[in-house]
Amino acid sequence: MLNLIIFGAPGSGKGTQSLALAQHYGLEHISTGDLLRAEIKAQSELGKEVESLISNGQLVPDSMITALLRSKLNNTPTRKGLILDGFPRTVPQAEGLQELLDEQKVSGEKDITVVVDLKVDEKELIERLLNRGKVSGRSDDNLEAIEKRLAVYHSSTEPVIDYFKQKGCYLEVEAVGNIADITERIVMSIASFILK
Ligand code: B4P
C-alpha cells in the first residue's frame, strides 16, 4: 500500500501531478480543493460558508476541512492506497491527519509513506495561476487572491514541512519544466526513497 501526500505552494502542480500519479500507481486521489469546489457548486451549507474564504485566498477552518476529509475517507475504498492533494495545509491539520488515519487503520497499513513537496519559484507560481485564471473561472485565480494565498502558504502551510521532516517521510522534488518529466522525476524519487 502506498499513501502519498502531494504538497506545495499554490500553483506548484499538486492537482496536475496527483492525477498523473494516481493513474501511474492506481491510487485513489483526494483533493481537498476539489471537494470544497464541489460543495460550493452544490451550494451546500458548507459550500456557502467557505465560498468567500476561498475567493479571498484564505484557508478554510481546520475543523471543517478535517470533517470533510473524514467523511470522504469513510466513503472511499483505498485498497492500493491514496494520494492526498492539498491536505494538510496547517500543522493542526497534519496532527489531525494522523488521528484520521489511525481511525481508518487496517493492521498498520494506512500510515503516510511519503510527502512529496513540489518546488517551484514564486514568479512561475504567479504566472501559472494567472494563466489558469484566464480559462478556469476560479474565483481565487486573480492577482489579489494569489498574493494572499502565497502569504498564507508561507505563514500557515510551510511549517508543515518541519512536521514531516521530523517524521522522516519528507521528499523535495524540483517541479519546473515539462509535466511528464516532472511525473517521472517524482516516481523515481519515490522509488529511491522507499528503497533507502
Ligand atoms: P487547491 O485546489 O489545492 O489549489 P491550488 O493550490 O491552487 O492548486 P494546485 O497546486 O493543485 O495547482 P495545479 O496543479 O492546478 O486549493 C484551493 C483553495 O481551497 C485554497 O486556496 C484554500 O482556500 C482551499 N483549501 C484547499 N485545501 C485546504 C485545506 N487543506 N485547508 C484549508 N483550506 C483548503 O496547477 C496550477 C496551474 O499550473 C494549472 O493551470 C496547471 O495546468 C499549471 N501547471 C501545472 N504544472 C505545470 C508545469 N510543470 N508547467 C507549467 N504549468 C503547470
Residues whose N, C-alpha, C, O or C-beta is under 5 A from the ligand:
A	BS01	B4P	A9 P10 G11 S12 G13 K14 G15 T16 T32 G33 D34 L53 I54 G57 Q58 L59 V60 I65 D85 G86 F87 P88 R89 R128 R132 R149 A175 V176 G177 N178 I179
